[in-house]
């Protein structure tokens, strides 16, 4: 890499020590390259000029050439504002500043000609522009302002007068100093194949374009480069892992055959069988498995994991299943215990609520190997939990666990690392899966068990509550059960609790003849379990709850899910909640209750839920609305550390980049060919940034 690119920005013209410290702490910009990769998030078209008389209501911004007629400071010293009369040959308007008055005043000269840019707002009989951009009119900017890059800034930078114009100027200075000394990092074959512009030209045009055509070519080149190396690293890690990480060899199928022929209570779907075959191939390869299993709510991931556990147990290995909540862990345990009992094998449950005496017996069973399957929560991560021979780790709703937590579980077998199967009922968009989990093998259960009817989802405003209550009565009259869920937001726990209790009381008044269950986060685990069991046994017909029932409750008789204040939920959460119904053979329903006032995003979420039950389609919309960091909970972890590419909109570029990376590594896995030397050099120069997620899924 060019030594200039690694140069400290402190030595760049227009920066200096103080500004450099600010840019480092506020934006993480240390080197010239950091600065060049701090891309504009939008552009303003400054090619048009307006006269003052042509300004009208609703304009986003106007660029005007004119002269300063007068300046005056109005108000007391504490609440002062600077008002400037600005005119052209068609009229006049006011420019107003509330901050930085002294600094602005020094720049202005009555009678001087200036170029002004900002949003005009009518105030009384005149327009004014608050805190406009203002520059002395020159022969250059009087003809066209061109395209101006706009950069994300912090409040602290603005207070120190570091705005988009300053970032643009110092970026220009850096590019002037570097010139064409920006090394190319893509082979000529790829540049020609995808008609990409050179790297040095892309940096120039992304920061200082003359038109949208420039920005399009520059961003396409830089996005491809970024995604290509992202995918190259991930695919390379997968190859290294498969070659270097030895895995348990599971080849026996006696237990599995016995269970399949004698005890399996239903026919597996084609998708489940396909996934099991993929996992078996991993078990027989002698290499450590790292596989992501995606499947919608109710698609049958847990039975797939149990069948895979039987192969491990047949080879004298132990299995663990870790879930994020006690409710979900208990649900898994109860479901798997039925099958384990049929085969006469020991299965235990370990959570934060497990009593000390019982805990000691479980620890002993894990150490001496008599416990074949352990289901638990974070309690499994404790140092005291030791296995005789852990062979398979199943992690459910894996995005709820931190990387370090998953690594701790993975290290429970020092001799030979266990196979890893991570499961999620939150479908991940293909583009995000390729980027987040490109170094994992991915299996998908995209088929629901036979006999399941699609859930009918409707949106109702609060004004229709009486009609909704009547529908609820009709369902209960048919012998069905109902969930009513209230939002839970930690920052307003007291308010949420009050809303839940108010809701519970109003339901109790409206349905005096019905038995109600209530479940919320403030209850003791044993009280939650008691209420859950009452509902499971159909002793109550209505369950009023917060989102604690989002995962882990399986009541086939429940046919109606009512979600209160549905606009306060994310799409993934709404989809998870809806998945609590539709588990039996009867038609199920989901009613989304909201107020009349909805934001555009809320309306889009509600509309998507009404239109489709397809979790993958829902996840695509969620990605568009929230962005990759939020959707996976990785905003702070650096997993999705893309500077210019957008996983929601750049799907085609990502596909091309991945195919190209795969093709190169298939032909030249060690990148030894002369034509791939620049790729290898670039990868080595950025190696410290790469994180090997594959080992800990």
PyMOL commands that set and color helices and strands:
alter all, ss='L'
color gray80, all
select helices_A, chain A and resi 9-11+16-27+32-36+52-54+101-107+155-159+164-178+188-193+199-207+212-244+254-262+270-283+301-314+326-343+356-368+378-381+398-400+403-410+430-436+462-477+490-510+525-536+547-549+566-568+571-578+600-611+615-626+628-632+651-667+674-685+687-689+694-696
alter helices_A, ss='H'
color red, helices_A
select strands_A, chain A and resi 42-45+62-74+81-88+91-97+113-118+120-123+126-130+133-136+147-150+290-295+318-322+346-350+371-376+390-396+419-424+441-445+456-461+481-485+516-519+542-545+558-563+589-594
alter strands_A, ss='S'
color yellow, strands_A
deselect
rebuild
show_as cartoon
